[in-house]
Amino acid sequence: MGVQTIMLMAVFFGTKEIAWKSEAEMQTGLIISILVIQFIAIAGAHLMAYLSTHIGNIKTLQIVVFIWAMICVAAFQFVYTPLHFYIIAGVIGLMMGGIQSLSRSTYSKMLPDTTDNTSYFSFYDVLEKMGVVIGTFFFGLIEGFFSIRSSVLMLIVFFILGFLLLLRVKQKRELPRSSL
């Protein structure tokens, strides 16, 4: 919920909260930040793949979810200028690439042995879309009563819930390759 909500609402945050010098600078800056996120996401996916081979998918996901919560704190507390916005966009890109690739691969490892994996990934996609709706609803609700910065802080709740759920996931022990 939190990641997809951040991806959708980042432009609104940048429009309302960042001290751009002009409308043109704002539009250019928002486009640049989107490009920064996309390109750095590639490196993030590779970094998280490397990390997951050393400490496992679940532990890596726990680290990434924790960093996402810290991103929310940083955006709430420190992001006011275009430079700050670009820096946080870089960190978001690094974590976005990692969490998207790692969450799908972890999910696929948890599926039962069946030929109908399409149904499971359809379910995954539906849950992701529901998360976007729920996250955006709460983001707008909090912004309506308080501010967009408060909405960003509220997203930490989703990351805490995700972290707690990850603590409950039992990782399969894989057999050493020599015993296969």
C-alpha positions, 0 to 999 in steps of 0.5 A: 500500500505504502509504496504504490501510494508514494509513487502516485502521490509524490507528484502532488507532494512535489507540487504543493510542498517544494519551494520551486522558483517558477512553474516551469522549474516545477514541471521540469523538476518533477519530470527529472525526479520521475526519471531519476526514480526510474533509472536508479530503480534498476540499480536498486533491483540489482542491489536487493538481488545481491543482498537477498542472495546473502541474507535471504528474501525476507530479511532483505524485504524487512530492511527495505520496508524499514527504509521506506518508513524512514523515507516517509520520516525524511520527507515529512521532516526535511524535504522542502527544496528541489535538491532535497526532493531530488535526493529523496527521489534517488532513495525512493528509486533505489528502494522502489526497484528493490521492493518491486522485484524482490516482493514478486520473486518472494511471492513466487517462491511461496506459491504451491507447485502447480501449473496455474501460477497465473491465478496467483499472480492475478490475485497479487495484482488485485491486492496491489490495486486494492492497496493503491485505493486504500492507501490513496483514500487514507492519504487524501483523508489525512490531507483533508483534515491536516496536511499533505506532510501529515499524510506522508507520515501516516504512510508509516503505519502501512510500512509498520504493518508490512514489517510485522507481517514479514516477521511472521513469514517462515522462510523455506530452508533450501537444500544445498545444491550437492544434495539435490 
